[in-house]
Amino acid sequence: MALNKKMLRAIADNPEQYREAMLSKHQADIVKLIEVSVTMTTRDLATMKNVSVQNGSQQLRILWRKGYLKREELVDESGGLYHQYYSAI
């Protein structure tokens, strides 16, 4: 896929911002999964992608910090807190 001149100019003028916004294939898959699922918790992601809860939490947090996800802090039945993520794009 060829990029248009306007996009190429924006990348050339702001390489650090574009590098920060780039996603790995794994991260792009997570964003697509959340778009289909509507919402997702760390445990949901860990189960779906067969990764540890800690790894799932880290991946979702990275995507949230990059601006691809929004999150809501909820209280579970035991009184603990957890985040529910949904697409920001």
N, C-alpha and C positions, 0 to 999 in steps of 0.2 A: 504494500500500500504506500503510495507516494504521498508525502505531506505537501500541503499547499505552501506557497511562498510566505503567506502571513504567519502560519504556524512555525515555519522554519525560522523566520525573523524573531518571533517571540522566544523561541528556544535559544537562539544565538544571543539574544539580549539578556536572558535570565536563566542561564544554565543551572545554577544552584536550585532555584525554585522548581524547575522542571525535574531535576534529579530527585528532589525530595518528594515530588508528587507521583513519581513512577511507581508502578506496582510490579511485584514478581508475579509469575503465572499463578502461584499458590494464593497470593493475596487477591488477585483478580477473581479467582474461582470462589473465594470466600465472599467477596462483594456480590457476585452473581447469585450465590446460594442464599444470601440474606434477602436479596431482591425477590427471589421466588418464595422464600419462607416468610417474608414480611418482618418477622422479629427472630432474634436468636440470642441465646445465653451462651456463656462459656461452655457449660456442660453439653448443650446441644451441639456446638461445633466439635467438641472433643469426640462425641459419639459419631457424628456424621463423617468426620475426616480421619477417625481412628488415630487421634493424637492425645497427648496428656491434657488434662484440664489446665495445667500451668502453661503449656504451649498454646492452647486455644485462647487463653486469657491474654497472653502476650500478643498474639496475632490480631485479636479484636482491638486491643488497646492501641496498637500501632495504626490500624486503619482509622480508628476514632481520632487520634492525634493528627493524622494526615487530612482529616475532613471528609473521608468517604462514608463514615458512619456517624450516627447520633446514638446517644445512649441515655437510658433512664435508670435511676437507682431505685431499686425495689427492696422490700423487706420480705424475707422468706418466713416460713412457718415457725422456724426455730428462733426468729428474732434477728438473724444475721442479714447482712446486706449483700445484694448481688446486682449486676448490671444486665439490662436487656438492651440489645443493640438493634438498630434498624437503619435502613439505607438513608443517606443524606443526599444522594444524587438521583 
